[in-house]
């Protein structure tokens, strides 16, 4: 089943054309054509192994396409220099790790790499951007601690601060709420919402469908490496689509807080 529920055409700087991705001989994403619409809060959902994270890695040039291409401003993204791409899009991957002893401040400062050059060295502006990012994720009091000393949730927030410091118009986040307690999950997604309201283009992969429905302005449902449906969440989420994609019998009600769809799995007492 494939649905196209797109609202009227909106500009898309980031697109894919007949994109296929593979690990070895195993195809993960097959012949994918998608346009990430500018200024949208897009969330990709789907079962494990359907290609969500693989797609984000490919967009950020972490994986070479098996077939097809990824276009940034109608040009193959692999034809850009790394710094040029890093000024346009940033990626927070799942379980990001570092192999050296870095303080939180040093890690977040790396987000400014794309803005440095022979003629533009570290400046007061860079320092302010880094400090603002640390405050945004509430790690300003831990800036001189080693990243290796942080809890999993604190580390995740430090990596997100680095992404914020990169100041790109397009932000890709792969499971950004991993390791976070519920309070920090909401705080991080609220921060993403503020970035969206500032005009940034966000693309998130989330496993929590209800959080995806709460925040997404544009929802992309994937199944078996293909787009099952995409569009406004209220238009494509129903009991049938959840059953088809996730194999989950459910009821859908209106969230009394957000007014968005809320998925309630059917109760089957043992």
PAKOLVEX-510259 format. One record per residue (C-alpha): x, y negated, z. Coordinates in Angstrom, 3 decimals, decimal comma. Each point is the difference from the previous one (the first is absolute). Layout:
<east X north Y up Z>;
...
This chain:
<east 0,000 north 0,000 up 0,000>;
<east 1,347 north -3,447 up -0,850>;
<east -1,705 north -3,261 up 0,780>;
<east 0,975 north -3,506 up -1,008>;
<east -1,712 north -2,478 up 2,258>;
<east 2,310 north -2,943 up -0,643>;
<east -1,451 north -3,455 up 0,438>;
<east 0,588 north -2,559 up -2,778>;
<east 3,541 north -0,039 up -1,351>;
<east 2,643 north -1,492 up 2,265>;
<east 3,637 north -0,588 up -0,931>;
<east 2,368 north 2,876 up 0,751>;
<east 3,745 north -0,566 up 0,104>;
<east 0,591 north 3,629 up 0,947>;
<east -1,340 north 2,794 up -2,219>;
<east 0,761 north 3,566 up -1,048>;
<east -0,387 north 1,511 up -3,450>;
<east -0,444 north 3,759 up -0,442>;
<east 2,145 north 0,514 up 3,100>;
<east 1,003 north 3,531 up 0,964>;
<east 2,235 north 0,742 up 2,990>;
<east 1,620 north 3,257 up 1,029>;
<east 2,332 north 1,585 up 2,515>;
<east 2,017 north 2,463 up -2,030>;
<east -2,472 north 1,912 up -2,146>;
<east -2,970 north -0,741 up 2,243>;
<east -2,158 north -2,826 up -1,349>;
<east -1,431 north -2,133 up 2,815>;
<east -1,630 north -2,876 up -1,905>;
<east -1,350 north 0,548 up -3,490>;
<east -0,715 north -2,554 up -2,738>;
<east -0,964 north -2,770 up 2,413>;
<east -1,224 north -3,342 up -1,305>;
<east -0,585 north -2,525 up 2,726>;
<east 0,079 north -3,769 up 0,420>;
<east 0,823 north -1,394 up 3,442>;
<east -2,060 north -3,148 up -0,047>;
<east 1,656 north -3,177 up 1,216>;
<east -1,052 north -1,257 up 3,410>;
<east -1,881 north 3,175 up 0,948>;
<east 0,356 north 2,049 up 3,171>;
<east 0,155 north 3,376 up -1,738>;
<east 0,040 north 3,200 up 2,035>;
<east 0,737 north 3,429 up -1,461>;
<east -1,625 north 2,985 up 1,702>;
<east -0,061 north 3,687 up -0,807>;
<east 0,948 north 3,401 up 1,422>;
<east 3,585 north 0,979 up 0,772>;
<east 2,066 north 0,702 up -3,098>;
<east -2,212 north -1,910 up -2,431>;
<east 2,789 north -2,415 up -0,994>;
<east -0,704 north -3,116 up 2,085>;
<east 3,467 north -0,455 up 1,484>;
<east 1,689 north 1,221 up -3,167>;
<east -1,761 north -2,744 up -1,940>;
<east 1,257 north -2,713 up 2,366>;
<east 3,550 north 1,355 up -0,173>;
<east -0,119 north -0,066 up -3,786>;
<east -1,316 north -3,568 up -0,076>;
<east 2,959 north -1,061 up 2,143>;
<east 2,379 north 1,884 up -2,361>;
<east 0,738 north 2,753 up 2,499>;
<east -1,098 north 2,670 up -2,499>;
<east 0,616 north 0,105 up -3,751>;
<east -3,227 north 0,698 up -1,918>;
<east -0,291 north 3,323 up -1,769>;
<east -2,070 north -1,789 up -2,632>;
<east -1,521 north -3,430 up -0,517>;
<east 1,059 north -3,226 up 1,648>;
<east -0,618 north -2,513 up 2,764>;
<east -0,321 north -3,586 up -1,141>;
<east 0,688 north -3,196 up 1,932>;
<east -1,172 north -3,039 up -1,939>;
<east -0,402 north 2,264 up -3,068>;
<east 3,652 north 1,105 up 0,119>;
<east 1,266 north 3,432 up 1,042>;
<east 0,973 north -0,386 up 3,650>;
<east 3,145 north 2,077 up -0,543>;
<east 1,345 north -2,682 up -2,329>;
<east 0,240 north -2,567 up 2,806>;
<east 3,049 north -0,460 up 2,196>;
<east -0,491 north 1,299 up 3,569>;
<east 0,034 north -3,450 up 1,595>;
<east -2,561 north -1,284 up -2,484>;
<east -2,374 north 2,813 up 0,978>;
<east 0,738 north -0,525 up 3,706>;
<east -1,113 north -3,614 up -0,298>;
<east -3,341 north 1,106 up -1,445>;
<east -0,955 north 3,112 up 1,960>;
<east 0,902 north 1,587 up 3,311>;
<east -0,582 north 3,537 up 1,246>;
<east -0,339 north 1,439 up 3,482>;
<east 0,387 north 3,767 up -0,282>;
<east -1,116 north 2,719 up 2,380>;
<east 2,493 north 0,840 up 2,717>;
<east 2,684 north -2,431 up -1,176>;
<east 3,338 north 0,717 up 1,687>;
<east 3,408 north -1,635 up 0,282>;
<east 3,302 north 1,813 up 0,464>;
<east 1,975 north -2,848 up 1,559>;
<east -0,176 north -1,950 up 3,253>;
<east -2,107 north -3,058 up -0,771>;
<east -1,784 north -2,403 up 2,282>;
<east -3,619 north -0,833 up -0,679>;
<east 1,056 north -3,480 up -1,126>;
<east 2,560 north 1,431 up -2,439>;
<east -2,570 north 2,374 up -1,467>;
<east -2,584 north -2,726 up -0,529>;
<east 2,699 north -2,260 up -1,474>;
<east 0,521 north 2,535 up -2,765>;
<east -3,350 north -1,092 up -1,350>;
<east 1,713 north -3,213 up -1,115>;
<east 2,500 north 1,861 up -2,217>;
<east -1,920 north -0,693 up -3,202>;
<east 0,112 north -3,733 up 0,693>;
<east 3,779 north -0,148 up 0,463>;
<east 2,532 north -0,756 up -2,720>;
<east 3,476 north -1,429 up -0,457>;
<east -1,551 north -3,456 up -0,104>;
<east -2,592 north 0,617 up 2,701>;
<east 1,440 north 1,290 up 3,236>;
<east -1,774 north 0,595 up 3,333>;
<east -1,854 north -3,130 up 1,068>;
<east -2,130 north -1,440 up 2,782>;
<east -3,023 north 0,849 up -2,152>;
<east 0,998 north 3,686 up -0,057>;
<east 0,411 north -0,014 up 3,770>;
<east -3,442 north -1,554 up 0,442>;
<east -1,600 north 2,585 up -2,308>;
<east 1,573 north 2,847 up 1,988>;
<east -1,101 north -1,472 up 3,328>;
<east -3,531 north -0,530 up -1,315>;
<east -0,125 north 3,641 up -1,132>;
<east 1,149 north 1,196 up 3,425>;
<east -2,674 north -2,083 up 1,717>;
<east -2,646 north 1,301 up -2,405>;
<east 0,637 north 3,588 up 1,150>;
<east 0,674 north -0,988 up 3,641>;
<east 3,626 north 1,145 up 0,042>;
<east 1,612 north -3,376 up 0,654>;
<east 1,138 north 1,139 up 3,456>;
<east 1,632 north 3,131 up -1,443>;
<east 1,926 north -1,655 up -2,818>;
<east 3,423 north 0,903 up 1,450>;
<east -0,842 north 3,600 up 0,856>;
<east 1,234 north 2,810 up -2,221>;
<east -2,665 north 1,403 up -2,292>;
<east 1,013 north 3,486 up 1,160>;
<east -1,096 north -0,912 up 3,540>;
<east -3,567 north -0,855 up -1,009>;
<east -3,056 north 2,216 up 0,204>;
<east -1,499 north 1,272 up -3,248>;
<east -2,686 north -2,678 up 0,034>;
<east 2,479 north -2,789 up 0,732>;
<east 2,214 north 1,215 up -2,837>;
<east -2,937 north -0,054 up -2,377>;
<east -0,742 north -3,593 up 0,975>;
<east 3,666 north -0,935 up -0,521>;
<east -0,064 north 1,434 up -3,524>;
<east -3,225 north -1,877 up -0,684>;
<east 1,658 north -3,211 up 1,202>;
<east 2,770 north 0,598 up -2,546>;
<east -2,678 north 0,312 up -2,675>;
<east -1,553 north -3,277 up 1,152>;
<east 3,400 north -1,717 up -0,109>;
<east 0,371 north 1,026 up -3,632>;
<east -2,871 north -2,393 up -0,838>;
<east -1,156 north 1,718 up -3,181>;
<east -3,298 north -0,702 up -1,766>;
<east -0,643 north 3,769 up -0,276>;
<east 0,216 north 2,165 up 3,136>;
<east -0,104 north 3,816 up -0,081>;
<east -0,534 north 1,805 up 3,307>;
<east 0,034 north 3,782 up 0,295>;
<east -1,800 north 1,030 up 3,188>;
<east 0,986 north -3,169 up 1,902>;
<east -1,955 north 1,079 up 3,092>;
<east 2,093 north 3,157 up 0,508>;
<east 1,217 north 0,353 up 3,618>;
<east -2,138 north -2,937 up 1,155>;
<east -2,578 north 0,168 up 2,773>;
<east -3,504 north -1,158 up -0,890>;
<east 0,583 north -3,558 up 1,249>;
<east 3,105 north -0,484 up -2,138>;
<east -1,683 north 1,695 up -2,969>;
<east -2,716 north -2,640 up 0,045>;
<east 2,502 north -2,803 up 0,589>;
<east 2,105 north 1,116 up -2,969>;
<east -2,997 north 0,302 up -2,311>;
<east -1,328 north -3,353 up 1,212>;
<east 3,387 north -1,455 up -0,954>;
<east -0,326 north 1,637 up -3,419>;
<east -3,418 north -1,607 up -0,291>;
<east 1,530 north -3,401 up 0,705>;
<east 2,597 north 0,591 up -2,726>;
<east -2,851 north 0,861 up -2,347>;
<east -1,824 north -3,220 up 0,896>;
<east 3,218 north -1,894 up -0,755>;
<east -0,197 north 1,337 up -3,550>;
<east 2,430 north 2,910 up 0,132>;
<east -0,705 north 3,223 up -1,879>;
<east -0,022 north 2,959 up 2,387>;
<east 0,023 north 3,703 up -0,816>;
<east -0,238 north 2,353 up 2,974>;
<east -0,156 north 3,748 up 0,339>;
<east -2,125 north 0,954 up 3,014>;
<east -1,109 north 3,381 up 1,314>;
<east -2,639 north -1,467 up 2,305>;
<east -2,944 north -0,446 up -2,358>;
<east -1,990 north -2,170 up 2,389>;
<east 2,905 north -2,428 up 0,399>;
<east 0,344 north -0,057 up -3,784>;
<east -3,689 north -0,870 up -0,351>;
<east 0,249 north -2,669 up 2,681>;
<east 2,792 north -1,939 up -1,724>;
<east 0,049 north 0,783 up -3,726>;
<east -1,411 north -2,448 up -2,510>;
<east 0,797 north 2,584 up -2,683>;
<east 0,058 north 3,746 up 0,651>;
<east 1,800 north 2,604 up -2,100>;
<east -0,949 north 3,653 up 0,552>;
<east 2,487 north 2,582 up -1,285>;
<east -0,401 north 3,726 up -0,478>;
<east 2,451 north 2,446 up -1,580>;
<east 2,283 north -2,738 up -1,301>;
<east -2,745 north -1,945 up -1,740>;
<east -2,348 north -2,874 up 0,773>;
<east -3,337 north 1,390 up 1,127>;
<east -1,620 north -3,408 up 0,474>;
<east 0,926 north -3,602 up 0,680>;
<east -1,883 north -3,153 up 0,823>;
<east -1,704 north -1,820 up 2,847>;
<east -0,176 north 2,471 up 2,920>;
<east -3,754 north -0,413 up 0,477>;
<east -0,568 north 0,986 up -3,629>;
<east 2,105 north 3,158 up -0,224>;
<east -0,154 north 1,484 up 3,499>;
<east -2,862 north 2,390 up 0,545>;
<east -0,517 north 3,454 up 1,427>;
<east 0,576 north 1,601 up -3,404>;
<east 3,309 north -1,766 up -0,718>;
<east 1,351 north 0,845 up 3,462>;
<east -1,020 north 3,637 up -0,465>;
<east 1,556 north 0,133 up -3,479>;
<east 3,332 north -1,582 up 0,971>;
<east 0,495 north 1,230 up 3,570>;
<east -2,325 north 2,995 up 0,212>;
<east -1,566 north -1,613 up 3,071>;
<east -3,730 north 0,137 up 0,712>;
<east -0,926 north -3,320 up 1,566>;
<east -2,540 north -2,714 up 0,596>;
<east 0,675 north -3,614 up -0,881>;
<east -1,365 north -2,777 up 2,160>;
<east 0,564 north -3,751 up 0,190>;
<east 2,722 north -1,036 up 2,449>;
<east -1,813 north -2,371 up 2,403>;
<east 3,203 north -2,052 up 0,470>;
<east 1,243 north -0,434 up -3,579>;
<east -3,079 north 0,804 up -2,061>;
<east 2,184 north 2,412 up -2,011>;
<east -0,751 north 3,685 up -0,640>;
<east 0,916 north 2,281 up 2,898>;
<east 0,535 north 3,716 up -0,581>;
<east -1,329 north 2,384 up 2,645>;
<east 1,095 north 3,630 up -0,520>;
<east -2,860 north 2,431 up 0,408>;
<east 0,032 north 1,718 up 3,358>;
<east 0,278 north 3,767 up -0,138>;
<east 0,065 north 1,383 up 3,552>;
<east 1,815 north 3,295 up 0,335>;
